[in-house]
Amino acid sequence: MRFNAMSKSTRMSGLGLVLAGALGIAFFYLTDPRWGWLGRRSAGDDAIDAVHQLAPGTIVGLAGSGIVLLVGLWLATRRAV
């Protein structure tokens, strides 16, 4: 007899992580002064300085969100043992 509650809860956790990772990627992309739409308004006169100061945070945020997205995809597609 298989117990499917574990696989369902794992799949739901994976889908939650996929959603969180996708929202994180969207947030860091949209608020970046170089690529995003929301960051250009707040950059002002020092746009070059803003790009250089915020680039490490954007890169780390995108990488971390990508990892969360990949882990969520892995959990969502995992089969029950």
C-alpha positions in Angstrom: 0.0 0.0 0.0 1.4 3.4 -1.0 1.1 6.5 1.1 0.5 9.3 -1.3 0.2 12.2 1.2 4.0 12.6 1.3 4.2 12.9 -2.5 1.3 15.4 -2.6 2.8 17.6 0.1 6.2 17.4 -1.5 4.7 18.4 -4.8 2.8 21.3 -3.3 5.9 22.5 -1.5 7.8 22.3 -4.8 5.1 24.4 -6.5 5.3 27.0 -3.7 9.1 27.2 -4.2 8.6 27.5 -8.0 6.3 30.4 -7.4 8.6 32.0 -4.9 11.6 31.6 -7.2 9.7 33.1 -10.2 8.6 36.1 -8.1 12.1 36.6 -6.8 13.6 36.6 -10.3 10.9 39.0 -11.4 11.6 41.3 -8.5 15.3 41.4 -8.9 15.0 41.9 -12.7 12.4 44.7 -12.5 14.2 46.6 -9.8 17.7 46.5 -11.4 18.8 49.9 -12.7 20.3 48.5 -15.8 17.7 46.0 -17.0 14.5 46.6 -15.1 11.7 49.1 -15.5 11.3 50.1 -11.9 15.0 50.8 -11.2 15.5 53.4 -13.9 13.2 55.9 -12.2 15.0 55.8 -8.9 18.5 56.0 -10.4 18.3 59.7 -11.1 21.5 61.5 -12.2 23.9 58.9 -10.9 22.7 56.0 -13.1 26.2 54.6 -13.7 26.9 54.7 -9.9 23.6 53.0 -9.2 24.3 50.2 -11.7 27.8 49.6 -10.2 26.5 49.6 -6.6 23.5 47.4 -7.2 24.9 44.9 -9.7 26.2 42.4 -7.0 22.9 42.4 -5.2 21.0 41.8 -8.5 23.4 39.0 -9.5 23.1 37.3 -6.1 19.4 37.8 -6.0 18.9 36.3 -9.5 21.2 33.4 -8.7 19.5 32.6 -5.4 16.0 32.9 -6.9 17.1 30.6 -9.8 18.3 28.0 -7.3 15.0 28.2 -5.4 13.2 27.8 -8.7 15.2 24.7 -9.7 14.8 23.1 -6.3 11.1 23.7 -6.5 10.9 22.2 -10.0 12.9 19.2 -8.8 10.5 18.7 -5.9 7.4 19.2 -8.0 8.4 16.6 -10.5 9.7 14.0 -8.0 7.9 10.7 -7.9 6.8 8.9 -4.8 9.1 6.2 -3.5 
